[in-house]
Every structure is written in structure tokens, then in C-alpha cells.
Amino acid sequence: MSARTVANRAAIGLDDAAGRGEEMAMNRADAETLWDVASVLAREAAKVSRADGRPSPGNALNLPPLLFFTDPDRTPRPWETAARLPAGSGVVFRHFGRADAHDTARRLREATAQRDGLLLIGLDAELAERVGADGVHLPQRALDQVGTLSAARPDWRIAGAMHNLEGLDAASGLDAIVVSPIFRAGGASSGKTPLGLHGLAQFVARSFVPAYALGGIDSGKARSLIGSGACGLAGVAAIQSAFGPD
């Protein structure tokens, strides 16, 4: 095991879990796999960016290799998972109008700040301002807000969901796109046809900003993304399972 891997394991508390059974051992392996693959993707994307003159997602934009997407139903206490993510990871908080949105966002800001991580608020610039988030994440239907938001807050990171190639026409001004669903997914994407690796490659080839892969990506499928051109991994259930509390 490399010194870097040992450091990553210690940073997310993996070695503190010894003796807690097969499920915990599986979570350790899943967590390490997801983080290692995400890091490889970020490095690969940075090399391509330098070669073709595009901004480097690992340097110029300082984007995290791993993005944890929250969901009120599937991740009820997301700050606990955020506090266990590898240092430098990102969180996209989606509250969908829940009454406890401000309290949860505040907890996530505290957790991500302690891990030197990125916090984006889904479709709520006002809440992002109130808790001192690093930016916002917009659904594809709201990408017309990018120009106004980037002009008002040039210091923010703005990411946008992307489900079809036509959406790329509205991607100007984004710092990153999140392409989904790559594989069969749950939650709001459960009824959508997976794009697959070929679909992801099409987005990467046509996009002028870094692209994250989201949707049905667990530790078993993650390695298939190496060489896809994605700048990192994004997930809900898989990250919750791998890094969340026991």
C-alpha cells in the first residue's frame, strides 16, 4: 500500500473501522476504489486540457475529483458523510424545498470547510450566499441563469446538469457539467435511459468545460470510466454507502 493511499485512508477514517465486520471491510474497499478512480480521472482530464489548450480542471479551476450529491430521502444526514469524504472532495446540496434546508446547508458548509472541500448549492443562489457556499449547481432547465449568476458572483463555481447533447448550447459560462445518467440510476433518474460510456464520450468530445460522470456509478463500474475523459466521479447512493457513517 502506497504512502498516499495510507494517507487517504487515514483522512477518511478507514483504518479506525478495523474489526467491524465484512460490511465495513467492503465500505473501505469501495471508498478507496471510488477515490482512487476519481483521482485518476482528474489527472487524465488535466493532461488533456493542457494538450489542447482548454482550462485544466485540476489546476485552473481547482475542481474536486469526487462530488457527493445529496438527496433528502436517500441521504438524510449528509453532513455526516461530508465530514468523512477525502480532503478536497465536493458536495452538491440539493434540498428540493425542504424546510430544514438552511440548517443542513450550514452543517455541510462546516463539514466541507474542515475538509478543504467545495460546497455547491442546488438551484438556490440565495441560500448559497447565506451560508458562504462556493457556488451553485443548476439543473439543465435552469442553465439560462448562468450569465446572471457568473456576472454577479465571478468568484463562484457554477456547475450544470446535462442529460442530452442539445443542452451543451447553454453550457457557456459553466465551470463544469455533470453528465447523467451514465448507468442505470435511482432517485429522480430512475426512469431515464442510461447514456452509457459512448454517450459520456460524446459529451466529453463536444464540451469545452470539464465533465463529471453521474448515475449508477458504484465501485464496480467506476474503473470502466478510466479513459472516458471525465474529470471526476459524482454520486449519491454509492458515495453515501462508501463514506457514510455505519
Backbone torsions as a table, in degrees:
resi	resn	phi	psi	omega
1	MET	NA	129.5	-176.6
2	SER	-72.4	160.4	177.2
3	ALA	-61.5	-34.7	179.9
4	ARG	-66.4	-40.5	178.8
5	THR	-65.9	-41.7	177.3
6	VAL	-58.5	-43.5	179.8
7	ALA	-63.7	-42.2	178.8
8	ASN	-63.3	-41.6	179.8
9	ARG	-64.1	-42.1	179.3
10	ALA	-66.0	-37.5	-177.3
11	ALA	-63.1	-31.6	-178.6
12	ILE	-105.1	11.9	173.5
13	GLY	75.1	22.4	-176.5
14	LEU	-68.2	-40.7	-175.0
15	ASP	-75.7	-9.9	175.9
16	ASP	-78.7	-8.2	-171.4
17	ALA	-98.2	11.1	-176.2
18	ALA	-57.8	138.2	174.9
19	GLY	84.6	9.4	-178.1
20	ARG	-97.6	11.3	171.6
21	GLY	104.5	175.8	-174.7
22	GLU	-63.2	-38.3	-178.5
23	GLU	-63.0	-42.0	178.7
24	MET	-65.5	-38.6	178.2
25	ALA	-62.0	-38.8	178.4
26	MET	-65.3	-41.3	178.7
27	ASN	-63.2	-37.6	177.4
28	ARG	-60.8	-47.3	-179.0
29	ALA	-65.4	-42.6	179.4
30	ASP	-62.3	-44.0	-178.9
31	ALA	-61.7	-44.9	-179.1
32	GLU	-65.4	-40.6	179.7
33	THR	-63.6	-48.8	-178.8
34	LEU	-59.5	-45.0	-178.6
35	TRP	-68.0	-42.7	-179.7
36	ASP	-63.7	-44.1	179.7
37	VAL	-65.9	-43.7	178.7
38	ALA	-58.3	-40.8	179.9
39	SER	-66.3	-39.3	176.8
40	VAL	-62.6	-44.6	179.6
41	LEU	-60.0	-42.7	-179.7
42	ALA	-62.5	-41.9	179.4
43	ARG	-66.9	-41.8	179.2
44	GLU	-62.2	-44.5	-179.1
45	ALA	-64.2	-36.5	179.1
46	ALA	-64.8	-38.5	179.0
47	LYS	-65.1	-43.2	179.0
48	VAL	-63.8	-40.9	-179.5
49	SER	-61.6	-42.3	179.0
50	ARG	-65.9	-36.0	-176.5
51	ALA	-70.6	-37.6	-176.1
52	ASP	-105.2	6.9	175.4
53	GLY	85.9	2.3	177.6
54	ARG	-77.5	159.7	175.7
55	PRO	-58.7	140.3	179.2
56	SER	-82.2	120.1	-179.3
57	PRO	-65.0	-22.9	-179.9
58	GLY	-86.9	-16.8	-173.5
59	ASN	-121.5	-67.4	-174.0
60	ALA	-61.2	-40.4	-177.3
61	LEU	-99.6	-14.1	178.8
62	ASN	53.1	48.7	179.2
63	LEU	-84.8	143.7	179.5
64	PRO	-75.4	149.6	178.5
65	PRO	-74.8	-22.2	-176.0
66	LEU	-125.6	129.0	178.4
67	LEU	-119.8	121.8	176.6
68	PHE	-95.4	113.8	177.0
69	PHE	-91.3	126.5	179.8
70	THR	-88.7	160.3	177.3
71	ASP	-149.4	126.2	-175.3
72	PRO	-54.6	-34.0	-177.8
73	ASP	-86.0	-41.5	-175.0
74	ARG	-90.0	-19.7	178.6
75	THR	-131.9	71.5	-171.8
76	PRO	-65.0	-24.9	178.4
77	ARG	-129.0	67.4	-170.4
78	PRO	-65.3	-23.7	-179.5
79	TRP	-64.5	-28.6	178.8
80	GLU	-68.9	-39.5	175.3
81	THR	-69.5	-42.0	179.9
82	ALA	-58.2	-35.4	-178.6
83	ALA	-71.7	-13.9	-178.1
84	ARG	-107.7	-1.5	179.2
85	LEU	-69.6	153.6	175.2
86	PRO	-57.7	146.3	179.1
87	ALA	-55.8	135.9	179.2
88	GLY	90.5	4.0	176.7
89	SER	-78.1	171.0	179.4
90	GLY	-122.5	156.4	176.9
91	VAL	-128.6	134.3	172.7
92	VAL	-111.8	109.9	-177.1
93	PHE	-90.9	116.9	177.5
94	ARG	-114.5	112.1	-174.9
95	HIS	-99.4	-16.7	177.3
96	PHE	50.4	36.2	174.3
97	GLY	82.7	9.8	-178.7
98	ARG	-64.9	146.9	-176.1
99	ALA	-65.4	-26.5	-177.3
100	ASP	-93.1	19.1	-174.1
101	ALA	-56.9	-45.7	-176.6
102	HIS	-64.9	-44.1	-179.0
103	ASP	-63.6	-42.7	179.2
104	THR	-65.9	-42.5	178.9
105	ALA	-61.7	-40.0	178.9
106	ARG	-62.9	-44.5	178.7
107	ARG	-63.1	-39.5	178.7
108	LEU	-67.1	-37.2	177.0
109	ARG	-62.3	-41.6	178.6
110	GLU	-63.9	-44.7	-178.1
111	ALA	-66.0	-43.9	-178.7
112	THR	-70.6	-34.8	178.2
113	ALA	-62.9	-38.2	179.5
114	GLN	-69.6	-22.7	-179.3
115	ARG	-104.1	11.1	-177.1
116	ASP	54.9	41.7	-175.1
117	GLY	-107.5	170.7	-178.3
118	LEU	-97.9	138.1	174.8
119	LEU	-124.0	119.4	174.2
120	LEU	-113.1	140.7	178.7
121	ILE	-103.8	130.3	-178.9
122	GLY	-75.4	117.7	171.7
123	LEU	49.3	43.4	179.7
124	ASP	-156.3	80.6	-178.4
125	ALA	-65.6	-33.5	179.7
126	GLU	-63.4	-44.9	178.1
127	LEU	-65.7	-38.5	177.8
128	ALA	-58.9	-41.9	176.9
129	GLU	-62.4	-45.5	-173.4
130	ARG	-64.7	-35.9	-176.9
131	VAL	-100.4	1.2	179.2
132	GLY	71.9	37.9	177.7
133	ALA	-69.5	170.0	-177.5
134	ASP	-90.2	-3.8	179.6
135	GLY	158.7	-158.5	-176.3
136	VAL	-135.8	159.9	171.9
137	HIS	-120.8	129.6	-175.7
138	LEU	-112.2	137.9	170.5
139	PRO	-67.1	161.4	-176.0
140	GLN	-58.8	-34.8	-178.0
141	ARG	-67.8	-15.3	-176.7
142	ALA	-110.9	16.8	-177.3
143	LEU	-68.3	-12.0	175.9
144	ASP	-70.0	-7.0	178.1
145	GLN	-86.4	-8.6	-172.6
146	VAL	-58.5	-47.6	-177.2
147	GLY	-59.7	-46.0	-179.9
148	THR	-64.3	-44.7	-178.0
149	LEU	-67.5	-43.0	-178.6
150	SER	-68.3	-30.7	177.3
151	ALA	-71.8	-39.8	-178.7
152	ALA	-74.1	-35.0	-177.5
153	ARG	-134.0	76.1	-179.0
154	PRO	-64.4	-15.1	179.4
155	ASP	-83.5	-11.4	-177.8
156	TRP	-79.6	153.9	165.8
157	ARG	-92.7	133.5	179.1
158	ILE	-125.7	117.6	177.6
159	ALA	-111.1	156.6	-179.0
160	GLY	-138.8	140.8	176.4
161	ALA	-71.8	147.5	-178.4
162	MET	-142.3	120.8	-177.4
163	HIS	-118.0	-14.1	178.1
164	ASN	-149.7	156.2	-174.5
165	LEU	-64.0	-27.1	178.3
166	GLU	-61.6	-28.1	-179.1
167	GLY	-65.5	-20.6	-179.1
168	LEU	-62.8	-21.6	178.0
169	ASP	-63.3	-24.3	-178.8
170	ALA	-102.7	10.7	-174.4
171	ALA	-84.9	-6.4	-179.1
172	SER	-60.2	130.6	-179.8
173	GLY	96.9	-12.3	176.9
174	LEU	-76.0	153.1	173.2
175	ASP	-89.2	-25.3	179.2
176	ALA	-162.4	154.9	171.5
177	ILE	-113.7	152.0	177.8
178	VAL	-118.0	106.3	-173.5
179	VAL	-88.9	128.7	-179.0
180	SER	-158.2	160.8	-8.9
181	PRO	-87.7	137.0	179.0
182	ILE	-75.3	-47.4	176.0
183	PHE	-117.9	175.0	178.2
184	ARG	-58.3	126.2	-172.5
185	ALA	-124.3	170.3	177.0
186	GLY	-104.3	-166.0	177.7
187	GLY	62.6	-142.2	-176.8
188	ALA	-65.7	-19.0	-178.2
189	SER	-95.5	6.0	-174.1
190	SER	-62.4	-27.5	-178.8
191	GLY	-95.5	2.3	-177.0
192	LYS	-93.0	143.7	177.5
193	THR	-72.2	127.3	179.7
194	PRO	-60.4	141.6	178.6
195	LEU	-76.8	-29.7	-178.1
196	GLY	73.9	175.9	-178.7
197	LEU	-66.8	-34.5	178.8
198	HIS	-65.8	-42.3	178.3
199	GLY	-62.8	-42.7	177.4
200	LEU	-60.0	-43.1	-179.2
201	ALA	-60.8	-34.0	178.2
202	GLN	-65.9	-42.0	177.5
203	PHE	-63.4	-45.1	-178.9
204	VAL	-60.7	-41.7	-177.1
205	ALA	-67.2	-31.7	-174.5
206	ARG	-99.1	-15.1	-176.1
207	SER	-86.7	142.0	176.1
208	PHE	-99.7	8.8	174.3
209	VAL	-127.9	158.5	-178.9
210	PRO	-59.1	148.5	-177.8
211	ALA	-122.6	125.7	172.6
212	TYR	-91.7	151.0	175.8
213	ALA	-103.2	130.3	-178.6
214	LEU	-137.2	145.5	172.1
215	GLY	113.4	103.7	175.9
216	GLY	69.7	18.9	-177.3
217	ILE	-92.2	106.9	173.5
218	ASP	-110.1	-176.2	-176.7
219	SER	-64.3	-26.0	179.3
220	GLY	-73.3	-33.9	-178.3
221	LYS	-93.0	-17.1	-172.2
222	ALA	-56.4	-43.6	-175.6
223	ARG	-63.1	-24.2	179.8
224	SER	-68.1	-13.2	-179.6
225	LEU	-85.3	-13.8	178.8
226	ILE	-63.0	127.3	-176.3
227	GLY	92.5	-1.8	-178.7
228	SER	-77.9	-20.8	-176.0
229	GLY	94.6	-7.5	175.7
230	ALA	-61.9	147.8	-178.3
231	CYS	-90.5	-5.1	180.0
232	GLY	172.5	178.2	179.9
233	LEU	-105.5	146.8	173.0
234	ALA	-131.3	147.1	-179.1
235	GLY	-166.5	165.9	177.0
236	VAL	-114.7	-80.9	-173.6
237	ALA	-63.1	-42.0	-177.0
238	ALA	-64.4	-40.6	179.5
239	ILE	-72.5	-38.4	176.5
240	GLN	-60.2	-43.6	-179.3
241	SER	-67.8	-41.3	-175.8
242	ALA	-76.1	-39.4	-172.6
243	PHE	-111.5	-10.3	-175.6
244	GLY	-71.7	169.4	179.0
245	PRO	-65.5	157.0	-177.6
246	ASP	-69.7	NA	NA
